[in-house]
Amino acid sequence: MHCTSRTVLLRKIIKLSKQPNLLTMAKISPYAVATAIALATNVDAFVGPSPYASVKGTSLGMSAYPSSAEDILWTPSWKTGERDEVNGPLGKYCEDLYSVTRRKTRTVTCGPLKFGSDHPIVRQTMATTDTANVDASIEQIMRCADKGFDLVRITVQGKREANAAAKIREGLFKKGYDIPLCADMHFQPVVAQLVADAVEKIRINPGNFADGRKDFEEKVYESEADYVKEREYLVDAMIPLVQKCKDLNRCMRIGTNHGSLSSRVLSYYGDTPRGMVESAIEFADICRSQDFHNFVFSMKASNPLVMVQSYRLLASEMYRLDWDYPLHLGVTEAGEGEDGRMKSAVGIGTLLADGLGDTVRVSLTEDPEFEYEPCNRLSEMAEGRLAATNPDAAARQAAVKKYVDTRDITTYSRRHGVLPEKEDKDKVDVGLFLNPNGSVLSTVMPKMLSQDSAPYLYKELGFKTAVGMPFKDIATSDSIFMRTLPAADDTNARTALRRMMEVGTGVIVPAEELEKNPLDNAVALMSLTEAAEASGKLPDGAIRLAIEIDGTEDEELIAKVKELNPVMVLIGIDPSVSQLHAARRIFEIFNANEIQVPAIHHYKTEAADSNNLALELGTKIGSLLTDGNGDGILIEQVGDTNFSVDFLRNTAFSLLQGCRMRNTKTEFVSCPSCGRTLFDLQETTAKIQEATGHLPGVTVAVMGCIVNGPGEMADADFGYVGTLPGKVDLYYGKEVVRKNIPNDDAVDALVDLIKSYDMWKDKEEEEVEEEAAVAA
């Protein structure tokens, strides 16, 4: 610990010693005072041993390490302001705001594996087999190892699974596999001690590890002292496991989940990132009290915004506490397919771009082998951004012009661009060109507007049609972008454009194209430099101005956006500068100059694989949207890519929904399956999605067991939870409303439940196009 921190701590102890009432309230024992002095005078807490180790052999006549809650030197309270007084205010949350630099951590060992900033990012997954089925588990773990994973987690519900874990470990060794295993523990402190003999790592959930009573009963705490009184049972449950892990050199993950905070933490801190962080810090304090430091943290949530805020908050707390423990990253219950990969990339990719994260797990409702590609790709993208090891990345980051990053990572606040308004002279409604909850723009080619192709284009863009005429629906592209226009004498194509504009669809076209080939009521797109030189003058027929910014402009030029008053700004970052940092700079300039123009991220992609595109968007654009910076997305294909307009539109809407901006379909919170799962999760999830996937604004959680039931579906409206073999419970929020429903009847029962809360609507029938519909 730095000298200034030691001094502050000594002052605190002196202050407390002069206030007997406060000392009693805080329940600080003479033992804790002694160890605090040892910490303040002798120990470097960042890299050295715990302060408790130095008390060994003292004349106090005490055991080497604390054995009760009152003897532990707990981290000062955040809620009372004591932490600010002792450790100073929260400061940075990452190594460098202006370049990608990994946060410096200690090395944590897990068998032959090492976690930390001096080592590559660890790729890990979780087995879906029944742990008691030793042979099946061994086979699946070997497949995961062959795929490239560094670590596999297995479920351990009780002694039977703990004994099986020992056989799995032995069987893997016999087959020449030394891949470390992690035991996933809930509710079972004694079993955790047992399985520590067999596996290299133990994951504990602070929300339920020491308290088997998983309830949501609201507790009332009159004071901080009332809250901390209940720490004793945490200490009693944790210390034996910590001692076992220390003796055997096992690794531990203190894995907090947003939805499974204990009723104690929920009552005191609420269902918040702060509650997640404080819950983890309590358990870390117990580990540190035993001089055990071989652990990592995780702060998982199914909501990427909550997940990102929680990890950043924890990282910031570790900086001010001089802690250096590694971070395990993951978005829990992300789901499957592109949506699951997108949501994972938004959360994991955002943090990796900040230099946070030492091990990654992508939780998909798929077989664990399929998690490797997104896990590995996200890790590779992160490693490719590191300035210290990649000269090209360092050059792009250094090329971003200077700015001051003022983001507040302790809260989420979205910048809302002010939408354009229709004027009396306007022939079309420009107020509909964008959506206040986030806009999707689609790229369209002239050939798509032919008489034969236009009806299909309407469908690809998400329009409903009646007698061939397009009308906007809930997930229709708000505007379209065309680099070139159909010829002026192409009546059919021009008619298709006019029909879309008449129902509020903006048509954005480069100004130079409009000069050659005018289109009434089009939005003229200019670079910021061109717009400033032309003082915003529009080509003939254009209804509004749009401006493209590439991030290389100076601050004075960007500030001119305010007086040019475009209908929107497209942010398409030049490849010569860091996309993340250049975009952050633009938003800082907008905020400083009170520029409220809607900002649309213009993302150009060469990706040929749909999964890779989801990971790219989630990482590169999601990292900006999670900070509240951006009003929408335009995806433009370059090179040989050939995704359909429909696919890109749906991918864009998935990004907005994953970033909690605009809901256009049912949100599914689906656990990735494990040995606890009581039904075929992939098959059941597919059935539920088929039955309920048309309900925007509704969130359905599909959980394979009670561990991932009421706790880990905090964001869901309805829950479908396995409780017994062949049986399902249904939840409304966190309340069980129907119990023990046979699997065969459960999906229909879920539909009935949604209907009973007036959140159901019938699926719309596919429209039958009339042959004469597209007549001019």
N, C-alpha and C positions, 0 to 999 in steps of 0.2 A: 504494500500500500504506500502511496506517496506520502511524504512528510506532512503536507498540508492536511491530508485526510486523517493522519494519525493525530494531529493537533486538534482537529475538529472533534474527533471521537473522545479524546481526553477531556476536552472542554465539556462535552456532553455528559461524561461520567461525573465530572466535578459538579456540574449543574444539578444532575440528578441526586447526587449525594447530599446536596444542600436543601433538597425538597423531599422530605421523608414521605409525604402523602403521595407525590407523583411516583416515587420509587416503589411504593407499595402497590399502587394502581397498575404499574407496568409489570409487576411481579418479577423484577430483576433480582436474582439471588446473588449472594456474595461470590458464588462460583462464576456466574456470568460476568460480574464486574472484574474478577481476576483475569478471566480469559480475554475480556475486552482490552484490558491494559496490556496483556501479552500481544494481542493483535496490534494495538496502537504503537507499541515500542519495538517489537522484534521481527514481525512477519511481513513479508511481501505477499499479500493475498492474491495477487494476480497470477504469479507463477509458483509460489511456494506452497508449503503445507498449510493445513487449517490452523487457526489460532489455538484450537484446543490441543493440538499435539504438543505445544510448548508448555502446557500445564503439567505434563507428565513429570512425576518425580518431585513436585513441589511439596512444601511443608504443609499444604492445606489438608493433607490426609484424605484426598478424594480420589475416585477412580479416574482413569485416563481420560474418559470422554463422558459427556453428559448422558444421563439416563432418564431424565424427566423434562417436561416442557419448560419448567421454570428455570432449568439450568442451561438451556440453550440460548445463545446470543442471537436472537431473531433479527432479521433485517428490520430497520426502523420502519414504522408505519407510514404508508403513503397517505392514508385517509386523514390522519391527524396533522399532516404537514411535517412530522418529525423527520421523514426521510429528506425532505428539502433542506431542513435545518442542518442535518448531519452530513449528508452527502452532496448537497447542492442541488440546483434545479436540473431537470432533464435537459440533456444536450443532444449530441449527435446520435443517429441511429445506424449509421454506416461509416465505413472508413473515409469515403470521399464522395461528396455530392456531385462532383464534376467529372469523375472518371470511374470506371468499374474496377474496384479493388476489393479483393476478398477480405472480409472482417477477420482480424487476427484472432485465432483461438488456440487453446491448448490441444494436444493430441490425446484422444481417447482411444484405448485399445479394446478390440473385440475379437479375441482369439488371434488369428493371423492378420486381421483387418485393422486399419487405423483410420479414425475420423479426425478431421480438422483441417485448418487452412494450409498446412504444409503438405497436404495429401490430396489426391484427386477426389472429386465428388463421388461418394459411394452410391451405387445404384441398388435399390432393394425392392422386394415385393413380399406378398403374403400368400401362403399356401391356402387352397380352398378345400383340401381334403379333410376328412374326419381324422384328427390327430391319432385317435385310437386305432385307426387302420394304418398300421406301421408300414406295410409294404407299399400301399398306394401313396403314402406321404413321402417315402423315400424316392419313389419313382418321379413324383412331381417335383420334388426339390432338386433332383438331379437334372431334370429338364430345364428348370430355372437356372441352375448353375451353368449348364451347357449353353443356354441362351446368352449368358453374360452377366447375370446378377451377381452381386458381391455378398448378399445376405438375404435370408428368407425368414420371415416371421411365421410362427405357428400358434394356434390357439391352445390354451391350457385351461380348461374349465375346472378340473379337479385332479385328484390323485391318480385316477386312471390315465388321464392324458399326460400327467407328469411322468409316470412310469413309461408310457409310450414314447415320450420325448427322449428319454434315456436310450431306448432301443433304436429310435430313429438316428440319434447321434452316433451310436455305435455302428449301425448299419451303413451309414454314409462313410464313416472312416474306413470300414472294411472294403468299400467299393472305391476308395481312393479320393473321396470328396471331403475336403476340410472346410467347405463353405460354412461360415458361422450361422447359428440359429438364434432366433430371438423368441422368447416365450411371451405371448400376449396375455397379460393378467388383468382380471377384473374381479373384485369382491373376495379374493382368496389370498390373504397375506401368508398363511401357513403353507399353502401349496406353492407359492412363489419361492419360499425358502427351499422347498423340496426340489423343485425343478432347476434351481440355480446350480445344483450338482451336475446337471446334464448339459445345459446350453450356455452359450457365451454371453447372452444378453437377456435382460428382463425389461419388458415395457410395463410400466405401471401408469394407471390413469388416476390422477389425484381426486377426480370426482367420485370414484367409487371403490378405490383400492382399500381404504380403511373403513368404509361405511357400506355394508351390504344392504342397507335400507335405502334403496333408490327411490326417493320420493321427492315431491315438489312442495312439501309443506313449508309455508312461509314462517320463518323464525323472526322474532323481534329481538334485536340487540340494542340495549339502551346506551351502550358505550363500547369503546374499543376493548376495554377490559372484559366485558361480557363475551365478546367475540373470541378473544384469544384464550379464554378459559377452556374452550373445547379442543385445544391443540393436543391435549394429553393423549387422546385416543389415536391421533395421527402418529405421535411419537412411539406409542406402544406397538403399533402395527408396523412401522417402518424400520425402527432401529435393528431388529433381528435380521431383516433382509439386507439392510445396508452393511451390517457386520459380515454377513455371509458373502456378499458380493465383494467386499473388500478383501476378505481372507482368500477367496478363490480368484481374485482379479477378474471378476465379471464386469460387464458393462451394463449400464442402466439407461433407459429412456424415461424421463419424466414427461409423459405425453398427455397434455391437457386437451380436452375437446370442448368446443363451444357449447354443444348441446348437453353435455353430461357433467356440467359443474355440480358440485354437491349442493344440497338445499341450504347448507350453512353459507357457502360462498354466494349463491344466488340471492339469498336474503340480505346479505351485507353489501355486496358490490353490484348486484343485478346481473343480467345475462349479457355481459359486456366483455370487450377485450381486456379491460382493466381487471375484471374478476378472473379471467383466464391467467393473466400474468401473475397476480397475487397468489393464486392457488399453486402455481408452479414454484414460485419463490419460497413458499412455506415448506414444500417438500425438499427443495434444494437446501434450505437452511438445516434440515434434519441430516441430510447427507453430509454437508459441510461440518456439522457438529461432530461427526465421527471421523473427520479427516478423510472422507471419501469424495473423490472428485472425478471418478471415471464414468461420467454420465453426460448425456446430451438432453436438450429440450425439444419439445414440439408444441405447436399451438394450432391444432387443426380445427377447421370449420368447413361446413358445406357451402357457406357463403364466402366467395373469394375476397370480398371487401373486408369482412370481419377477420378472415384469416390473415390478410396482408397487414391490417392495422395491428393485430395481436402480435405478430412476429416483430414488426418494427418497434412496437412498444416494449416488448421484452428485450430486444437488442439494445434499445436506448437505456433501459434500466440496467442492463449488464455493463454498459459503458460507465455509468455513474457509480456502480457498485464495484468496479474493477474486477468483474467476473469475465471469464473467457471460455465459457463452455460452448461446444459446437451446437448447431441447429439442424434438426431433421425437418425437412419441408414436405408438406402434403396438403391437398384439399380433400377432405374426407367425403365419402359418398358422392363422388363426382358423377357417376353414371357410366354410360357406355357410348361407343361410337365417337363421331366428331364432337358431339356436345360434351362428353366426358373429357375428351382431350382438350377441348377449348377451355372449359372451366378450370382444369388443372393447370393449363398454361398461363391463364390469367393470374392465378395465385402464385404458383411456383415460379413462373418466368419473371414476374414483377420483382420478386425478392432476389432471385439470382442476379437480375440486372442491377440490383443495389449492392451486390457483393455479399449477400447474406445466404447462408445455406451450405451445409457440408455433406448432407446425404439427402436423397430424394426418393419418394415413393409416389407413383401415380396410381391412385385407387380407382380402378375401373370395374364395372360389372361384367367382367370377361375373365377367361382363364388367365392365371397369373403370367404365363409366358407372353401374352399379348401386351402386358404392361411394359415390357422391356424397351420396345422401340420408342414410345413417347418419353419414357424415363431417360433413356440414353440420349435422345435428340435434345431434350431440354438441357441436359447436362453439357452436351457438346456445344450448344448455342451459348451457354453461360461461360464455358471455358474459352470459347472463341472471342468473347468480349473483354476478357481480362487485359487491362493495359500493361501489366507487368510482363506478360509472356507473349503478347501479340502486338508487334510493332504497328501493323496496319490499324488495329483497333485503337491503339494509343494515339496514333496520328489523327484519326477521325475525332476522337474525344478532345484532343488538344486544339483541333481546328474550330471548335465551337466558340463563338465570340463570348467574352466575359459577361457574366450575369450573376445575380444574387438569388439563390434558391430560398424562397420563403415558405415552402410548403409546411403545413402543420400535420405531422404524422400521427398525432394523438386523436384525430377526429377525421370524419369524412364530410366534405362539403363540395357539392358539384357546382361547377361554373355553368350557369344557364345562359346561353346566348339568346338575345332578344330576337324573336322571329319577325320576319317582314310582315307588313300590313298592306292589305289591298287599298289602292287609291281609286278615287272616282274615275279616273281616266283609264284604269287598267281593264283590259278585255278578258283577262283570266285572273283567278284568285291566287296571287303570289303567297298569301298567308298559308296555303296548303302545300307549298313546295318543300317544307320541312316539318318535322314533328317535334313538339316540345320535350318528349321523353327520349329522343334520340332518333336520328334520321338514317335511312339507308338509301344510297344512290347506286344505281346500276349502270354499267357500261353497255351501250347498245351500238350495233353496227348497222349501216344503211340497208344491207341485204336482209336484215331481219324484219324490215318494214314492208316487204312486198305484199301484194294482195293475198298470196297463198300463205305467207309466213306470219302476217300480222296477228291473226287469231291465236296462233301458238305463242307469239311474243307476249300478248296480253296475259296469257296464263303463266308464262315464265316470270313475268313481273309481278304476279300475284293479284291481278285484277279479277274481279267478278265481271261477268258479262250478261247482258240481257239484250236479246235480239242483235247480238254482235257488237253492242256498244260497251266499252269498258267503264267500270266503276271501281273506285278504290275500296279495298277491304282492309282488314286489321293488319295484314302483313304485306301490303302492296309497297313496292318501291316508291319512295316519296318523290324522287326526281330521277331523271336519267342523264347520262353524260355521253355525248357523241363528239368524237374528234373530227369526223367528217359527216356531212349531211347528204341526203339523197338529192338528186338534181331537182331544180326548181320545177321542171316539167314532169316529174314523177308523181303524178296525181295520187296514186294509191298510197305511196309512202308518206306524202305530205298530209294526206287525210288521216292516216293512222296517228301521226304526230299531233295533229290538231285535236283529234278526239281525246288523246291523253291529256293534253294541256287544258282542255275544256273542263276536265274533272279534277283539276288542281295538281297536275304533274308538271314539275319544272323540267325544261329541256336546256341543259347547260352545254354550250358550244364555244370553242375558242374564238375570240374576237376576229382573228385573221381569217378564219373559215367563214364567219358571218359577213365579213367585208366582201368576200368572193361570191358567197351563196347565201343571201339573206333569208332569215326565217322570222316571221312575225312572232312576237311574244317570247322569243328565246332569251335565255340568260347568257350574257357575253362574259366569257372567262378571259381574264388577262393576268399576266404576271404582275406582281406588285410594282416592279420597276416600270412596266408599260403603263399601268393604270395611273401611276403618279405623273409620268411624263405627259399623258393625255388628259390629265386632270379628271379622269373618270368618264370622259366622253364615250358614249355608246355608239356602236354601229347602227345603221338604219334598221328600224324594226325591233331592235332588242328592247326588252322591258326592264331589265335590271342588270347590275354588274355583279360578277363574282371574281374574287381575287385569289391567285395561287401564291403561296409563300413557300420558299424552299429552305429557309433556315440560315441562309448565308447573308441575308440582308443586315444592315446595321440598324441599331435601335431607332434612330431618327426616321428611317424609312418605314419601319414597321409601325411606328406611331401614327403615320399618315393614314393608316387604315381607318382611323376614326373619322377623319374628314371626308374620305372617299365613300364611306357609308355603303359598302357592298351588301348584297342580300346574304352572302355567306363567304367564308374564307375556306379554301381548300389547302390543307397543310400536307405538302408532299416534299419530304426532306431530301435534299441533295445527297447523293451517295458519298460525297467527300467529307461529310460531317456526321457525327454520331446522331442517329435518329432520335434516341431517347433524350439526350441532353439538349439538342437543338430545339426539339419540340417543347421541352420544359422552359427553355429560354423564351420562346415565343409567348407562351402563356403568362410568364412573369411580366413581360412587356405589356401584354394586353391588360393584365390586372393593374399595373402601375399607371396606365393611361386611361383606365376605365373604358376599355374597348369591349363592347358587349355584342359584337357580331358573332353569329353562330360559326363554330369552327368544325369543319368536317375533315377527318383524317383520310387523305388520299393515299391508299396503299397499293403499290405496284408489285406484283408477284410473278415470279418465274416458277413457282411450285407446280409440280405435275402430279403430286399425290395429295389427296384430300386431307389425310391425317396430318401431313406436314404443314399444309396451309392452315389448319386449325391451330397447330402449335405456334406457327409464325405470328398469326394474328393475335392470339392470346398473349404471347410474350411481348411483341413489339407495339401493338396498339392497346392491348389490355393494360399494360404497365402505365399508360397515360390515363386511360379511363378510370382506373382504380384510384387515381389522384383527383378525379372529378374534372379532368381536362379533356374536353371534347364533346361535340354535340352529334356525332354520327360518323359513318364510315362509307367510303367509296373504294371498292376493290376493282382494280384494273389489271387484266392479264397482259403480260408481255412475253415475247418469245413464242415457244411452241405449245404453251399450255392451252387446254381446250375444255375448261369447265363450262357447264351450261349457265345461262343467265339465272335460271331457277336455283341451281346449287349455290351460286355465289350470293344470291339474295338471301337464301335461308341461312347460309353461313354468317352473313353480316348480322342478321337478326339474332342468331345464336350468340354472337359476340356481345351484342347490346344486352341480351337477357342475362348472359353470364356475368356481365358487369353491373347487373341490377339496375338497368336503365329502362328498357322497354320490354314488356312481356307480350309476346305474340302467340305463345303456346303454353301448354301445361309445363310446369317446372317439376322435374323428377329428382328427388334426393334418393339415390339408390346405393345401398352398401355394396362393397365389392365381393362379398361372399367370403366365408372362411369355414373353419371346421365346426363352428357353432351353428351354421345355417341349417334351418329346419325344413327347407323346401328348395326346389330347383330355382335358384334366384334368377338366372338368365331367362329361363322359359317364362317364369311368372312375371318378371318385369316387362317382357315383350307383350304378354297378354294385357297387362294393366295399361301399357302405353297405347296399345291398339284401342282399348275401350275408353280411355280418358284423355288421350293426347290432344284433344281439340278444345281444351278449356283454358284459354289464356287467363292469367291471374290466379289460377289454382295451383297449389303446390302439393304433390303427393309424395310421401316417403315410403319406400319399400325396403323393409328391414328384415334380414334373415333370422334374427333372434332378439331376445329381450335386451341383451347388452347394448345393441344398436337400436333399441326401440325408442321409448319415450325420451331418453336422454339425448340421443344424437340426431333427432329430427326437429330441432328447435324452430326451424324456419317453415315447417310444413303445416298445411291446413288439415290434411288427412294422412293417417298412417296405416300401413298394412304390415303387421309384425308377426313373425313366427314365434309361437310360444310353446307349443308341444308338437311332437311329430304328427303331421297331418292336420294341424289346427292353426288357425290364424286369429289374432285379435285386431280389431279396427279401432283407430283412434280419431278423435277430433281434437286437434291441437295435442296437448299432452294428457288428455283424458281418454281412458278406455270407454268406449260406448257400446261395443259388441264383442263378446268373448267366445273363444273356442268354436269358431266357424270352420267347417270342413274345407280343405283346400279347394275342392271342386266347386264350392259355392261362393268362395270368398270374393272373387272379382265382381260377380253380380251384386254381392252384398255391399261392396265398396261403392259401386255405381248408385245403389239405392241410398247409401249414406250421403253421398254428395248431393243427390236430389233433395234429401230431407233438409239440407241446409241452404236450399235455393241457390246452389252454385253450379247447377247442371244446365247445359243446353244440348239439344239434339244435334247430331252431325248433319251438316248440310249435304244434300244430294249433289252428286256431280252434275253440272249443267250440260244440257244437250244443245250444242250449237245449231242454229238454223242456217241452212245453206245460203239464204239470201241476206245474212246478217251483216256482211261487210260491204254492202252496196254503198256507193259514194253518197 
